[in-house]
């Protein structure tokens, strides 16, 4: 197995099944004493992008009288 120029590698199906790694599963990497580990991330960890966006936006629109455009909302979610 090789790592691509983008740093990607395919996890064999039988290993994904044994580890319970379904499509779109957030994962964490670890490194200790020369060994790289991979495991499913706990829900709500820093890798949870959706939760981070919600946390960032929570409470921002409560007292807004004027309507925001879709482009303005997307800029906020991107941190622009």
N, C-alpha and C positions, 0 to 999 in steps of 0.2 A: 504494500500500500504506500502511496506517495502523497505528500502534501503539495497542493497546487501552488502556483505563484501568488495566489490570493490568500494563502494560509488555510485553505479548506481541505478537509478529508471526509470521505464517506464512511459513516459508521455502519458496519455490516448489519444486515437485517436481524440476524439471530441475536446479536448483542443488544440492539435497540429493543427487541421484544423482551429479552431477559431483564433488561434494566427498566422497562416500562417507559421508554422515551418515545412518545407519540409525536407526530408532526406538530410544530409550533410550541413544543415544550421549551421553556426557558431553562438553560443549563448554567452551571458554574464550573470553572476549571480551578484546579489546585495544583500545587507543586511542592513536594517535600522530599528531601533526600534523593533528588534525581528522578523522581517518579511523578508523572503527570496523571491527574485524576479528572474525571468528568462525572458530574452527577446532576440530577434534576434540581433546579433551584427551588428553595422554599417559597411559597406564595407570599407576595408582598415585599420581596427583597429588592435591592437597588436595581436589579435587572428587569423588574416589572415596569416596562415603559408606560403602559396604560395607567397604572396606579400613580406614577410620577406625574403624568400630564394632569390627571384629575386633581391631585394634591395642589399642583401649581395654579390651576384655574378656580379651585373651590373658593366661593365667596366673591369673586371679582365682578359679577354682573348683578348683584342684588340691588344696588342703588343707581344703576345706569338708566337714564331716561331716554337717551337716543339709542336707536338700534345699530348694531354692528353688522357690517357686511360679512359675507362668508370669507372673503379675502382677509379681512381684519382678524377674524377669529382664527383662521389658519396661521397667520403671522404670529399670533400669540402662542399657539400650540408649538410652533417651531422655535420660539424664543427670539423672534426677530424684533 
